[in-house]
Amino acid sequence: MRDRAGWWRGWLAEAAGVLVPTGCAGCGADAEEARLRYGVCASCRPHLEPAPLEAEGRGLGFPVLAALEYQGVVAGVLGAVKERGRTDALAALAPALAASVGLALTGLPSRPGLLLVAVPSSPRAVRRRGFRPVDELLRRAGHPVSRSSRLVLARSVRDQAGLSSSERGTNLHGALRANGPFEGRPVLLVDDVVTTGATLAEAARAVRAAGSEVVAAACLAHTPRRHTGGPATHR
């Protein structure tokens, strides 16, 4: 019932965005002047064109694919979706996630029974937003996630913002668990943004604990690496 209520809230918010657009989700340009399509203006739309690449592996033991860099317009649109309820902009982001998932699937050998498993939002975030952004993006990309085999938060975690790579790993370790049968089926993890790889590493641990293995991960975007001359740090 909670999922259904959240779906209706998201649908109503999206309908309101279409009928009474509030400006570009990427740059805030005035709706009447910006030729909005899916809540995004003509100037911002090219920044959402997918260009899938492997997000440098992140040292996880499986490939991580992402279609966009998480900065500028991309960060603005995703932030508008997640923090300001701009569900009208989900359709502008979905092609990029579809491209990441498609490239991940193309790079895999035949995997009968492959499960697409979304990295979960916290229950508090789901209640606040009324929807699960990754689930909604996947549905719009034509790849609905499994409802019977999914990951859930087993405990509360700190906000990851501002934490180092090692702190993120400590913060998340043991935070996820399987909520449903995985039955040894291979898993493709899906998330919105990969930074250091800590979230995907914890999700992979939970999948292994449920008796399955992660074969790849597909993400909407990745944070650009900072070249400082020293060892790189990853999410």
Summary of the structure (lengths in Angstrom):
residues: 235
radius of gyration: 17.4
end to end distance: 33.3
largest distance: 53.4
contacts: 775
relative contact order: 0.17
helix: 38%
strand: 16%
